[in-house]
């Protein structure tokens, strides 16, 4: 049993809720075939995943439509850049995610969270996925510079675009209708959210991403693409994580009591451990551009150039060689090796590690703390679907309300 670093004694470890692919067994690197029929090399060990992500050259982004994007003649957003271009863009945007800057967002987050959770009532159910998306859209919008339009409308437009697989080429009637809705949502996002922000920052630059991109000479279309990338990374994923964390907390009275009784650090431990157990992005894909040698327990494995490498984040986060006992249990405060973060690989690693990880954890802690300061209950579990782009979960219909005398 894992001992907690705070008061309260030993804790129970509620188990992982979602296990779409089964639990990884066998060697840390294996050749498999994906759902699309393409051969891939699946890496499931923490050490193997970290080695691939820390390989500075010889691999490139293949997930999130990376392979398809190479066919389009356009400036690549930061998520898909490698080498010197990537380092330049990361350095330019690093100031927006500095610890002092992130801490400065806390008062704004607290005010926003208080307003959103005040909408939860006892006489009807409120879908937490809607509230958490509004929270995520406003916080990420502030960082990016999308502050010249209705945050509620922006969240609705982005939700339409990211529902399902925006990269699919489904030629059925249903697929064409979905594609048309997404195209309309993107057009409205550009004209109603991105374009007004661009106009305002051309007149008066601010400390945000859009101002930085304008200074670097990005076109309006390039800025739109970057805004969609930040929306996917900073809004949609945070929405899913908040709902997942609330699901665990409202489903386990001991964990909920521990969260409510804890200080900021203890609450952050609960959330980071939840994210380790239930990563929003379940797999990362890389394409090798040179032979890649990986060390495994059974010897060296050479992955050839041109291969698709499937980094199984869910498996790596539950690698007992790294995370210790009860790898599929939610055990806040578990002891990890030095230099291994509490969320393990949930924010990636290496040069593509998500810079907004600390911001997302703070945002979730502020929102959930405001929500759970009220006596809320859940009306059953959320609906779960699996997103083909993030290889993670989409949680909808998680109804919450204030407790009544009949509960």
VODO-653100 format. One record per residue (C-alpha): residue number from 1; z, y, x. Coordinates in steps of 0.1 Angstrom, whole numbers. Layout:
<rs>
+-----+-------+-------+-------+
|   n |     Z |     Y |     X |
+-----+-------+-------+-------+
| NUM |     Z |     Y |     X |
...
+-----+-------+-------+-------+
</rs>
This chain:
<rs>
+-----+-------+-------+-------+
|   n |     Z |     Y |     X |
+-----+-------+-------+-------+
|   1 |     0 |     0 |     0 |
|   2 |    -9 |    34 |    14 |
|   3 |    20 |    58 |    19 |
|   4 |    15 |    93 |     6 |
|   5 |    21 |   122 |    30 |
|   6 |    39 |   142 |     3 |
|   7 |    69 |   134 |   -18 |
|   8 |    67 |   108 |   -45 |
|   9 |    68 |    76 |   -25 |
|  10 |    41 |    49 |   -24 |
|  11 |    13 |    54 |   -48 |
|  12 |    -9 |    31 |   -68 |
|  13 |   -46 |    32 |   -59 |
|  14 |   -68 |    33 |   -90 |
|  15 |  -101 |    16 |   -82 |
|  16 |  -136 |    29 |   -80 |
|  17 |  -151 |    33 |  -115 |
|  18 |  -188 |    30 |  -108 |
|  19 |  -204 |     2 |   -87 |
|  20 |  -242 |     2 |   -95 |
|  21 |  -254 |   -18 |   -66 |
|  22 |  -225 |   -42 |   -61 |
|  23 |  -204 |   -41 |   -30 |
|  24 |  -221 |   -43 |     4 |
|  25 |  -217 |   -75 |    23 |
|  26 |  -232 |   -89 |    54 |
|  27 |  -244 |   -71 |    85 |
|  28 |  -242 |   -33 |    87 |
|  29 |  -280 |   -31 |    90 |
|  30 |  -304 |   -52 |    70 |
|  31 |  -341 |   -52 |    60 |
|  32 |  -345 |   -49 |    22 |
|  33 |  -370 |   -40 |    -4 |
|  34 |  -364 |    -9 |   -26 |
|  35 |  -371 |    -6 |   -63 |
|  36 |  -405 |    10 |   -55 |
|  37 |  -415 |   -22 |   -35 |
|  38 |  -414 |    -4 |    -1 |
|  39 |  -396 |   -21 |    27 |
|  40 |  -366 |    -2 |    40 |
|  41 |  -337 |    -7 |    64 |
|  42 |  -304 |    -4 |    47 |
|  43 |  -275 |     8 |    68 |
|  44 |  -241 |     2 |    52 |
|  45 |  -215 |     6 |    80 |
|  46 |  -199 |    39 |    87 |
|  47 |  -207 |    38 |   124 |
|  48 |  -244 |    30 |   117 |
|  49 |  -248 |    58 |    91 |
|  50 |  -231 |    83 |   114 |
|  51 |  -254 |    73 |   143 |
|  52 |  -285 |    78 |   123 |
|  53 |  -273 |   112 |   109 |
|  54 |  -263 |   124 |   143 |
|  55 |  -297 |   115 |   158 |
|  56 |  -310 |   149 |   166 |
|  57 |  -347 |   139 |   170 |
|  58 |  -369 |   110 |   159 |
|  59 |  -360 |   110 |   122 |
|  60 |  -368 |   133 |    93 |
|  61 |  -357 |   139 |    57 |
|  62 |  -373 |   113 |    33 |
|  63 |  -350 |   117 |     3 |
|  64 |  -350 |   143 |   -24 |
|  65 |  -388 |   142 |   -24 |
|  66 |  -391 |   148 |    14 |
|  67 |  -421 |   125 |    18 |
|  68 |  -439 |   142 |   -12 |
|  69 |  -432 |   177 |     1 |
|  70 |  -451 |   169 |    33 |
|  71 |  -482 |   167 |    12 |
|  72 |  -477 |   203 |    -1 |
|  73 |  -488 |   233 |    18 |
|  74 |  -458 |   255 |    16 |
|  75 |  -428 |   267 |    36 |
|  76 |  -402 |   239 |    36 |
|  77 |  -368 |   248 |    24 |
|  78 |  -338 |   243 |    47 |
|  79 |  -330 |   208 |    34 |
|  80 |  -363 |   195 |    48 |
|  81 |  -364 |   213 |    81 |
|  82 |  -358 |   197 |   115 |
|  83 |  -355 |   209 |   151 |
|  84 |  -357 |   245 |   160 |
|  85 |  -366 |   257 |   125 |
|  86 |  -336 |   240 |   110 |
|  87 |  -312 |   253 |   137 |
|  88 |  -325 |   288 |   131 |
|  89 |  -320 |   287 |    93 |
|  90 |  -286 |   270 |    96 |
|  91 |  -274 |   296 |   120 |
|  92 |  -286 |   324 |    97 |
|  93 |  -268 |   310 |    67 |
|  94 |  -236 |   299 |    84 |
|  95 |  -218 |   332 |    78 |
|  96 |  -219 |   325 |    40 |
|  97 |  -198 |   294 |    45 |
|  98 |  -173 |   306 |    70 |
|  99 |  -137 |   296 |    61 |
| 100 |  -126 |   332 |    56 |
| 101 |  -156 |   339 |    34 |
| 102 |  -149 |   308 |    13 |
| 103 |  -113 |   317 |     9 |
| 104 |  -124 |   351 |    -4 |
| 105 |  -140 |   334 |   -34 |
| 106 |  -107 |   320 |   -46 |
| 107 |   -97 |   350 |   -68 |
| 108 |  -131 |   350 |   -85 |
| 109 |  -130 |   313 |   -90 |
| 110 |   -95 |   315 |  -106 |
| 111 |  -106 |   342 |  -130 |
| 112 |  -137 |   323 |  -140 |
| 113 |  -118 |   290 |  -143 |
| 114 |   -92 |   306 |  -166 |
| 115 |  -119 |   319 |  -188 |
| 116 |  -138 |   286 |  -191 |
| 117 |  -107 |   264 |  -198 |
| 118 |   -95 |   289 |  -224 |
| 119 |  -124 |   276 |  -245 |
| 120 |  -109 |   241 |  -248 |
| 121 |   -94 |   237 |  -282 |
| 122 |   -74 |   211 |  -301 |
| 123 |   -96 |   210 |  -332 |
| 124 |  -128 |   199 |  -315 |
| 125 |  -140 |   183 |  -284 |
| 126 |  -156 |   203 |  -255 |
| 127 |  -181 |   186 |  -231 |
| 128 |  -166 |   190 |  -197 |
| 129 |  -200 |   187 |  -181 |
| 130 |  -211 |   219 |  -198 |
| 131 |  -180 |   238 |  -186 |
| 132 |  -182 |   225 |  -150 |
| 133 |  -219 |   234 |  -148 |
| 134 |  -211 |   270 |  -158 |
| 135 |  -184 |   271 |  -132 |
| 136 |  -207 |   257 |  -105 |
| 137 |  -236 |   279 |  -115 |
| 138 |  -216 |   311 |  -112 |
| 139 |  -200 |   302 |   -79 |
| 140 |  -232 |   290 |   -62 |
| 141 |  -250 |   319 |   -78 |
| 142 |  -226 |   343 |   -61 |
| 143 |  -233 |   327 |   -27 |
| 144 |  -271 |   326 |   -32 |
| 145 |  -273 |   360 |   -48 |
| 146 |  -283 |   349 |   -84 |
| 147 |  -261 |   375 |  -101 |
| 148 |  -286 |   397 |  -119 |
| 149 |  -289 |   375 |  -151 |
| 150 |  -269 |   355 |  -176 |
| 151 |  -250 |   327 |  -157 |
| 152 |  -249 |   307 |  -190 |
| 153 |  -286 |   310 |  -194 |
| 154 |  -293 |   301 |  -158 |
| 155 |  -271 |   270 |  -161 |
| 156 |  -291 |   259 |  -192 |
| 157 |  -324 |   264 |  -174 |
| 158 |  -314 |   245 |  -143 |
| 159 |  -299 |   217 |  -164 |
| 160 |  -333 |   213 |  -181 |
| 161 |  -351 |   212 |  -148 |
| 162 |  -327 |   187 |  -131 |
| 163 |  -323 |   163 |  -160 |
| 164 |  -339 |   130 |  -151 |
| 165 |  -363 |   129 |  -121 |
| 166 |  -381 |   162 |  -115 |
| 167 |  -402 |   144 |   -88 |
| 168 |  -416 |   117 |  -111 |
| 169 |  -453 |   114 |  -119 |
| 170 |  -449 |    97 |  -152 |
| 171 |  -482 |   100 |  -171 |
| 172 |  -469 |    88 |  -204 |
| 173 |  -466 |   112 |  -233 |
| 174 |  -429 |   113 |  -229 |
| 175 |  -433 |   119 |  -191 |
| 176 |  -458 |   147 |  -197 |
| 177 |  -435 |   164 |  -222 |
| 178 |  -406 |   162 |  -198 |
| 179 |  -428 |   177 |  -170 |
| 180 |  -438 |   205 |  -193 |
| 181 |  -402 |   213 |  -202 |
| 182 |  -393 |   213 |  -165 |
| 183 |  -422 |   236 |  -156 |
| 184 |  -412 |   260 |  -184 |
| 185 |  -376 |   259 |  -172 |
| 186 |  -386 |   267 |  -136 |
| 187 |  -409 |   296 |  -148 |
| 188 |  -380 |   310 |  -168 |
| 189 |  -356 |   305 |  -139 |
| 190 |  -380 |   325 |  -117 |
| 191 |  -386 |   353 |  -141 |
| 192 |  -352 |   356 |  -156 |
| 193 |  -329 |   348 |  -127 |
| 194 |  -347 |   348 |   -93 |
| 195 |  -371 |   377 |   -97 |
| 196 |  -344 |   402 |  -109 |
| 197 |  -322 |   392 |   -80 |
| 198 |  -350 |   397 |   -55 |
| 199 |  -358 |   432 |   -70 |
| 200 |  -321 |   442 |   -68 |
| 201 |  -317 |   430 |   -32 |
| 202 |  -349 |   447 |   -20 |
| 203 |  -333 |   480 |   -32 |
| 204 |  -298 |   471 |   -19 |
| 205 |  -293 |   441 |     3 |
| 206 |  -260 |   422 |     1 |
| 207 |  -242 |   394 |    19 |
| 208 |  -260 |   365 |     3 |
| 209 |  -288 |   341 |     8 |
| 210 |  -315 |   359 |   -10 |
| 211 |  -309 |   391 |    10 |
| 212 |  -311 |   370 |    42 |
| 213 |  -344 |   354 |    31 |
| 214 |  -359 |   388 |    23 |
| 215 |  -349 |   400 |    57 |
| 216 |  -367 |   370 |    73 |
| 217 |  -399 |   378 |    53 |
| 218 |  -398 |   350 |    28 |
| 219 |  -422 |   353 |    -2 |
| 220 |  -410 |   352 |   -38 |
| 221 |  -422 |   316 |   -41 |
| 222 |  -404 |   306 |   -10 |
| 223 |  -372 |   322 |   -22 |
| 224 |  -376 |   303 |   -56 |
| 225 |  -379 |   270 |   -37 |
| 226 |  -347 |   278 |   -16 |
| 227 |  -329 |   288 |   -48 |
| 228 |  -338 |   255 |   -64 |
| 229 |  -326 |   237 |   -33 |
| 230 |  -292 |   255 |   -34 |
| 231 |  -290 |   248 |   -71 |
| 232 |  -294 |   211 |   -66 |
| 233 |  -270 |   210 |   -37 |
| 234 |  -244 |   235 |   -49 |
| 235 |  -245 |   234 |   -87 |
| 236 |  -256 |   201 |  -100 |
| 237 |  -236 |   180 |   -75 |
| 238 |  -204 |   200 |   -80 |
| 239 |  -207 |   197 |  -117 |
| 240 |  -209 |   159 |  -114 |
| 241 |  -179 |   158 |   -90 |
| 242 |  -157 |   179 |  -112 |
| 243 |  -164 |   156 |  -142 |
| 244 |  -158 |   124 |  -121 |
| 245 |  -125 |   138 |  -107 |
| 246 |  -113 |   147 |  -142 |
| 247 |  -122 |   112 |  -154 |
| 248 |  -100 |    96 |  -128 |
| 249 |   -72 |   120 |  -134 |
| 250 |   -72 |   119 |  -172 |
| 251 |   -75 |    81 |  -171 |
| 252 |   -45 |    75 |  -148 |
| 253 |   -11 |    90 |  -157 |
| 254 |     4 |    84 |  -123 |
| 255 |   -25 |   101 |  -105 |
| 256 |   -24 |   130 |  -129 |
| 257 |    14 |   135 |  -125 |
| 258 |     9 |   135 |   -87 |
| 259 |   -19 |   160 |   -89 |
| 260 |     0 |   184 |  -112 |
| 261 |    31 |   182 |   -90 |
| 262 |    13 |   187 |   -57 |
| 263 |     6 |   219 |   -38 |
| 264 |   -29 |   230 |   -28 |
| 265 |   -31 |   206 |     1 |
| 266 |   -19 |   177 |   -19 |
| 267 |   -44 |   184 |   -47 |
| 268 |   -72 |   187 |   -21 |
| 269 |   -62 |   153 |    -7 |
| 270 |   -66 |   138 |   -42 |
| 271 |  -100 |   154 |   -46 |
| 272 |  -113 |   145 |   -12 |
| 273 |  -103 |   109 |   -17 |
| 274 |  -119 |   108 |   -51 |
| 275 |  -151 |   121 |   -35 |
| 276 |  -149 |    95 |    -7 |
| 277 |  -146 |    68 |   -34 |
| 278 |  -172 |    82 |   -58 |
| 279 |  -198 |   102 |   -37 |
| 280 |  -221 |   122 |   -58 |
| 281 |  -250 |   114 |   -35 |
| 282 |  -250 |    76 |   -31 |
| 283 |  -278 |    72 |    -6 |
| 284 |  -295 |    93 |    20 |
| 285 |  -330 |    85 |    31 |
| 286 |  -345 |    92 |    65 |
| 287 |  -380 |    83 |    79 |
| 288 |  -381 |    73 |   116 |
| 289 |  -407 |    90 |   138 |
| 290 |  -398 |    69 |   168 |
| 291 |  -381 |    35 |   174 |
| 292 |  -344 |    38 |   166 |
| 293 |  -318 |    15 |   182 |
| 294 |  -286 |     9 |   162 |
| 295 |  -255 |    -9 |   176 |
| 296 |  -240 |   -35 |   152 |
| 297 |  -212 |   -60 |   154 |
| 298 |  -239 |   -87 |   160 |
| 299 |  -259 |   -68 |   186 |
| 300 |  -286 |   -41 |   188 |
| 301 |  -310 |   -37 |   160 |
| 302 |  -343 |   -18 |   166 |
| 303 |  -357 |     0 |   136 |
| 304 |  -394 |     7 |   142 |
| 305 |  -412 |    41 |   140 |
| 306 |  -424 |    49 |   105 |
| 307 |  -397 |    29 |    88 |
| 308 |  -377 |    42 |    58 |
| 309 |  -340 |    41 |    65 |
| 310 |  -316 |    39 |    35 |
| 311 |  -282 |    52 |    44 |
| 312 |  -258 |    37 |    19 |
| 313 |  -231 |    64 |    16 |
| 314 |  -211 |    45 |   -10 |
| 315 |  -209 |    15 |    13 |
| 316 |  -201 |    35 |    44 |
| 317 |  -173 |    54 |    26 |
| 318 |  -157 |    20 |    18 |
| 319 |  -162 |     5 |    53 |
| 320 |  -127 |   -10 |    60 |
| 321 |  -133 |    -7 |    97 |
| 322 |  -130 |    31 |    92 |
| 323 |  -111 |    37 |    60 |
| 324 |   -85 |     9 |    64 |
| 325 |   -69 |   -11 |    36 |
| 326 |   -79 |    -9 |    -1 |
| 327 |  -113 |     7 |     7 |
| 328 |  -122 |     6 |   -30 |
| 329 |   -89 |    22 |   -41 |
| 330 |   -83 |    59 |   -47 |
| 331 |   -54 |    64 |   -22 |
| 332 |   -48 |   101 |   -14 |
| 333 |   -35 |   108 |    21 |
| 334 |   -50 |    76 |    36 |
| 335 |   -49 |    75 |    74 |
| 336 |   -83 |    79 |    90 |
| 337 |   -95 |    79 |   126 |
| 338 |   -96 |   113 |   143 |
| 339 |  -128 |   134 |   135 |
| 340 |  -134 |   114 |   103 |
| 341 |  -131 |   139 |    74 |
| 342 |  -111 |   129 |    43 |
| 343 |  -143 |   127 |    22 |
| 344 |  -158 |   105 |    50 |
| 345 |  -197 |   107 |    46 |
| 346 |  -198 |   123 |    11 |
| 347 |  -211 |   156 |    26 |
| 348 |  -233 |   139 |    52 |
| 349 |  -230 |   143 |    89 |
| 350 |  -249 |   157 |   119 |
| 351 |  -272 |   186 |   117 |
| 352 |  -278 |   182 |    80 |
| 353 |  -242 |   180 |    70 |
| 354 |  -237 |   200 |    38 |
| 355 |  -223 |   234 |    48 |
| 356 |  -209 |   240 |    13 |
| 357 |  -185 |   211 |    13 |
| 358 |  -153 |   231 |    17 |
| 359 |  -166 |   255 |   -10 |
| 360 |  -172 |   227 |   -34 |
| 361 |  -138 |   212 |   -29 |
| 362 |  -120 |   245 |   -34 |
| 363 |  -141 |   252 |   -65 |
| 364 |  -131 |   218 |   -79 |
| 365 |   -94 |   223 |   -71 |
| 366 |   -93 |   257 |   -87 |
| 367 |  -111 |   246 |  -118 |
| 368 |   -93 |   213 |  -123 |
| 369 |   -59 |   229 |  -116 |
| 370 |   -65 |   255 |  -143 |
| 371 |   -77 |   228 |  -167 |
| 372 |   -48 |   204 |  -160 |
| 373 |   -22 |   231 |  -163 |
| 374 |   -30 |   227 |  -200 |
| 375 |   -21 |   195 |  -220 |
| 376 |   -56 |   181 |  -222 |
| 377 |   -68 |   146 |  -232 |
| 378 |  -101 |   129 |  -230 |
| 379 |  -120 |   115 |  -260 |
| 380 |  -132 |    84 |  -242 |
| 381 |  -152 |    80 |  -210 |
| 382 |  -184 |    99 |  -202 |
| 383 |  -219 |    85 |  -206 |
| 384 |  -231 |    73 |  -172 |
| 385 |  -267 |    73 |  -160 |
| 386 |  -280 |    70 |  -124 |
| 387 |  -301 |    98 |  -109 |
| 388 |  -332 |    85 |   -90 |
| 389 |  -333 |   117 |   -68 |
| 390 |  -296 |   119 |   -56 |
| 391 |  -291 |    81 |   -60 |
| 392 |  -258 |    91 |   -76 |
| 393 |  -243 |    94 |  -111 |
| 394 |  -250 |   118 |  -139 |
| 395 |  -220 |   121 |  -163 |
| 396 |  -225 |   135 |  -198 |
| 397 |  -206 |   136 |  -230 |
| 398 |  -171 |   137 |  -215 |
| 399 |  -153 |   153 |  -243 |
| 400 |  -119 |   169 |  -237 |
| 401 |   -95 |   187 |  -260 |
| 402 |   -59 |   200 |  -262 |
| 403 |   -34 |   173 |  -272 |
| 404 |   -22 |   173 |  -308 |
| 405 |     8 |   157 |  -324 |
| 406 |   -12 |   127 |  -334 |
| 407 |   -22 |   117 |  -298 |
+-----+-------+-------+-------+
</rs>
